[in-house]
């Protein structure tokens, strides 16, 4: 395939205009059509396989130990692995540049820097921004720690106990573990670690809302049933209110979803006589005024699903609620989880795993729009990353497709040789373990 040629695109999903029907009721296509489809698919895959490089694709191979872990962070790939030649638990952290130029063979770049991993325990997540790398680490003693490194040198800028999350404005939401009298919730500068503001936690359960990449609201739940809403950038107190005993329930914690604050009252596994029925209440986030209460037994997790609010039932399945009234719009026991919402459509997964059967539903009605087939989802911590599905072909190569929610299709992106799986996605980037144990990086450009 020459540089001027474009990769063929195959729709790997099955679009439907109406509700799904039983397989026995579907009209069979004319004889010969399946053969033609298979021949076209084989022809395209053979073209991809025969080309030494796909137009627009660049790649790199990075050496790694069998127990190494890789983390995409901006324009770098971080690899955490045991220090070579040592038998203790010491690990090192290496930063590699992502490939950005087309070459005939896969690139093998040298690391930008290499440092001893600045903590003991597991590296859970890495974020990049404002020239820094923010590491979230779970220590061996179970206490979380947040560490900021200089992205160009790996030098430690600052470290603080607690859970951290970096936003697009270069501010880190940092919450120390609940319990200690000195616990705080604060917003700190990613460059220096100095706080923009802090609030005492005795303990508070902090949550934040992200709009356009920036943390714009923080909610704190005080002991008892008092709730505070604060401005994310400044920490200014916007509203404080007592929302009643439901707020303090560990089984049904308070949640922020879009412009709503949600609290639940749950009977639990063994309701006692006189208990009220399980319920869910919605409040206006900024004014903390009650909007609605509905009888609903949910799990502790709800999420925004575009024009509806998705609630997960303890018995399994999904209920879609009207955000304005709490009324149930539709229910489904077939789908286990909603992965994304876009253009009034939902990407759903049948099994509660990263691998399973995917489909696209209409958010307003729950109607099946497209069956995307069975894929394993590439993990990602980047909100700008596409949703990529992967699966092994019969010849051992890795098929990569973008699960396009708005279009309702699985669009073939590439077929990779040498990739074994365990993939993660970033904007235009895929990182996977290779068959020889190294990491492969593949990037696609328009």
SULUR-V957394 format. One record per pair of residues at least 24 apart in sequence whose C-alpha atoms are under 6 Angstrom apart, sorted by sequence separation. I is the first residue (numbers start at 1). J is the second residue. D is the distance in Angstrom with one decimal. If there is no record, write none. Layout:
I,J,D
I,J,D
This chain:
92,116,4.2
93,117,5.3
179,203,5.6
260,284,5.2
261,285,5.2
92,117,4.6
178,203,5.0
260,285,5.0
91,117,5.5
259,285,5.4
292,325,5.9
158,193,5.9
306,341,5.6
305,341,5.3
197,235,5.8
306,344,5.7
370,408,5.6
372,410,5.8
130,170,5.8
385,426,4.5
385,427,4.2
384,427,5.9
58,102,5.1
380,424,5.5
168,213,5.1
378,423,5.0
379,424,4.4
380,425,5.2
60,106,4.7
167,213,5.9
168,214,5.4
378,424,4.7
59,106,5.1
60,107,4.3
61,108,5.3
167,214,5.2
257,304,6.0
378,425,5.8
60,108,5.6
252,300,4.9
360,408,5.9
1,51,5.1
3,55,4.9
73,127,5.6
74,128,5.4
73,128,5.2
347,405,6.0
343,406,5.6
342,406,5.8
19,367,5.7
19,368,5.6
16,369,5.3
16,370,5.5
15,370,4.2
14,370,5.5
14,371,5.0
13,371,5.6
13,372,4.1
64,438,5.0
63,438,4.7
62,438,5.8
62,439,5.1
61,439,5.9
61,440,4.7
60,440,5.9
60,441,5.1
59,441,5.3
59,442,4.4
58,442,5.9
58,443,5.3
57,443,5.5
57,444,4.5
56,444,5.4
56,445,4.8
13,409,5.0
13,410,5.2
12,410,5.0
11,410,5.7
11,411,5.1
10,411,5.9
10,412,5.5
9,412,5.7
